[in-house]
Amino acid sequence: MKTILAVATLALTAGAAAGDIITQWDFNGPRAGKNLTAPATSIGLGSASLVGGTTAAWAAGSPNDPAVTDDDRWNTTTYAAQGTGSGTRGVEYAVSTVGYTNISFTADIRNSNTSSRWIEILAAYDGVNFVSVGTFNATAGDQWNTRSVILGAAADNNASLRIQVVAIFDPAAGAYTAANPTGTYATSGTIGYDLVTFEGTLIPTPGAAALMALGGLVAARRRR
């Protein structure tokens, strides 16, 4: 019995410490069967949508994606005209994190040469009001970057979490600048997404928590 409890406690502790994928979009599969405006998840439940008038097409996926065939990215375009609409166009991902804590959002993002160099990640913890949780700038065009943010306690056990990734003005210039330092921003520039992932730590059920506590008690008694 003592051995069983010790093993169970170890397994539960290891599971609680590891990050679990709650929801992921890898955008893979035959193009004819995929929805460009609302791509389906590959793991878990959630919804993806275009924001502010952007449009999308399929293109080759991230080199970090292990898929050999039908490996795509969700490639967005039709961004705002120069000097207008900072933070209004991009994509949105909505998920429930009920049952999880320590939530993070990660995505492989590819900025084309003429896309906005700067993007902002926004979170609506109440499903309505968005706040900034991170800004990133691309140092080159036609290049993949993995972007990740820790979403904080407000994202824990949350049934209505929404994340937007939007193009924004260069903070120093007050206007869009191109991802390619020698290029010029264009509304036709593209920002592509792959391996969009929400991760968290599973919250132990009351029974699991009790088992962990009991295992700890047994271990303490054995040391006496």
C-alpha positions in Angstrom: 0.0 0.0 0.0 2.8 2.4 0.9 4.5 1.7 -2.4 1.3 2.3 -4.4 0.7 5.6 -2.6 4.2 6.8 -3.2 4.1 6.0 -6.9 0.7 7.6 -7.2 1.9 10.7 -5.5 4.9 10.9 -7.7 2.8 10.6 -10.9 0.4 13.3 -9.8 3.1 15.7 -8.9 4.9 15.1 -12.2 1.6 15.7 -14.1 0.9 18.9 -12.2 4.4 20.3 -12.9 4.3 19.6 -16.6 2.7 22.0 -19.1 -0.3 20.4 -20.8 -1.6 21.5 -24.2 -5.1 22.8 -23.7 -5.8 23.8 -27.3 -3.6 24.0 -30.4 -4.0 24.9 -34.1 -1.4 23.4 -36.5 -3.4 24.3 -39.6 -2.4 21.0 -41.2 -4.4 18.8 -43.6 -5.6 19.0 -47.2 -6.4 22.6 -48.1 -9.7 21.7 -49.8 -11.1 20.6 -46.4 -10.0 23.5 -44.3 -11.9 26.7 -43.3 -9.9 29.8 -44.1 -12.0 32.2 -42.0 -12.4 29.9 -38.9 -9.7 27.2 -38.9 -10.4 24.1 -36.8 -8.3 23.2 -33.8 -5.9 20.2 -34.0 -6.0 19.6 -30.3 -8.7 20.6 -27.8 -11.5 23.1 -28.3 -11.5 26.7 -29.4 -12.3 29.1 -32.2 -10.1 31.1 -34.5 -11.2 34.1 -36.5 -10.0 37.1 -38.5 -10.2 40.5 -37.0 -10.9 44.0 -38.5 -11.0 43.1 -42.1 -8.0 40.9 -42.6 -8.2 38.0 -45.1 -6.3 34.8 -45.3 -4.8 32.1 -47.5 -2.8 28.9 -46.9 0.9 28.8 -47.3 3.9 26.6 -46.2 4.1 26.0 -42.5 6.7 26.6 -39.8 9.9 24.5 -39.9 9.1 23.7 -36.3 6.1 21.7 -37.3 7.0 18.0 -37.6 4.4 17.3 -40.3 5.8 16.0 -43.5 2.8 16.6 -45.7 -0.1 19.1 -45.7 2.0 21.4 -43.4 0.4 24.9 -43.6 0.4 28.2 -42.0 -2.6 30.5 -41.7 -1.4 33.5 -43.7 -3.2 36.8 -43.1 -3.2 39.9 -45.2 -5.3 43.0 -46.0 -3.9 45.1 -43.2 -4.8 48.8 -42.5 -3.5 51.6 -44.7 -0.4 53.4 -43.6 -1.1 55.7 -40.6 -4.5 54.2 -39.8 -6.0 51.4 -37.6 -3.1 50.5 -35.4 -4.1 47.5 -33.3 -7.3 46.9 -35.1 -6.4 44.1 -37.7 -5.2 40.6 -37.1 -6.5 37.4 -35.7 -8.3 36.1 -32.6 -8.1 32.8 -30.7 -10.8 32.0 -28.1 -10.5 29.1 -25.6 -11.7 27.9 -22.3 -9.0 27.2 -19.7 -11.4 25.7 -17.1 -9.5 23.1 -15.0 -6.1 24.7 -15.8 -3.7 27.2 -14.2 -0.4 28.8 -15.3 -1.7 29.6 -18.8 0.6 30.5 -21.6 0.1 31.4 -25.3 2.7 30.5 -27.9 2.7 30.9 -31.7 5.2 30.6 -34.6 4.7 33.8 -36.5 6.1 34.8 -39.9 6.2 38.4 -41.0 6.7 39.0 -44.7 9.0 41.7 -45.9 6.3 44.4 -46.3 4.2 43.4 -43.3 4.1 45.5 -40.1 7.3 45.0 -38.1 5.4 45.3 -34.8 2.6 43.2 -33.5 0.8 43.3 -30.2 -0.8 40.4 -28.2 -4.0 41.4 -26.4 -6.0 39.4 -23.9 -9.7 39.7 -22.9 -9.9 37.8 -19.6 -13.6 38.6 -19.3 -14.2 37.9 -23.0 -14.9 41.5 -23.7 -12.3 44.0 -22.7 -8.8 43.6 -24.2 -5.5 44.6 -22.5 -2.0 44.3 -23.8 0.1 41.4 -22.7 3.1 41.8 -25.0 4.5 43.5 -28.0 7.1 42.0 -30.5 9.1 43.3 -33.4 10.5 41.4 -36.3 14.1 42.1 -37.1 13.8 40.8 -40.6 11.2 39.9 -43.2 10.2 36.5 -44.4 11.4 35.0 -41.2 9.8 32.8 -38.5 9.8 33.7 -34.8 8.3 31.9 -31.9 6.4 34.3 -29.7 5.2 33.4 -26.2 3.5 35.2 -23.3 2.5 34.1 -19.8 -1.1 35.2 -19.3 -1.2 35.5 -15.5 -3.7 34.5 -12.9 -6.7 36.1 -14.6 -6.4 33.5 -17.4 -6.5 30.5 -14.9 -9.7 28.4 -14.9 -11.2 30.9 -17.4 -14.2 29.9 -19.5 -14.1 32.9 -21.9 -10.4 33.7 -22.6 -9.8 35.5 -25.9 -6.4 36.4 -27.4 -5.9 38.8 -30.4 -2.6 39.3 -32.3 -2.8 42.6 -34.2 -0.5 44.8 -36.3 0.5 48.0 -34.6 2.5 51.2 -35.3 6.2 51.2 -34.7 6.3 52.9 -31.2 9.2 55.1 -32.3 7.8 56.1 -35.6 4.1 56.5 -34.9 3.4 54.7 -38.1 3.8 51.2 -39.6 7.3 50.2 -40.5 8.1 47.1 -42.6 9.6 43.9 -41.2 12.4 44.2 -43.7 14.4 47.2 -42.5 15.1 48.4 -46.0 11.5 47.7 -47.2 8.2 49.7 -47.2 5.1 48.8 -45.4 2.2 47.6 -47.6 -1.4 46.5 -46.8 -0.7 43.4 -48.9 2.1 42.3 -46.5 1.4 39.0 -44.7 1.6 37.7 -41.2 1.4 33.9 -40.9 0.6 31.7 -38.0 1.5 28.1 -37.1 1.6 25.9 -34.0 -0.7 28.3 -32.1 -0.8 26.8 -28.6 -2.4 27.4 -25.2 -0.7 25.5 -22.4 -1.4 25.2 -18.7 -1.1 23.0 -15.6 -4.0 20.7 -14.8 -5.7 21.6 -11.5 -5.8 18.5 -9.4 -9.3 17.2 -8.7 -10.3 17.0 -5.0 -9.7 13.3 -5.0 -6.3 13.6 -6.6 -5.3 16.4 -4.1 -6.4 14.2 -1.2 -4.4 11.3 -2.6 -1.3 13.5 -2.9 -1.8 14.7 0.7 -2.2 11.1 1.9 0.9 10.1 0.1 2.8 12.9 1.8 1.5 11.8 5.2 2.6 8.2 4.6 6.1 9.4 3.5 6.4 11.6 6.6 5.5 8.7 8.9 8.0 6.4 7.2 10.7 9.0 8.0 9.9 8.9 11.7 
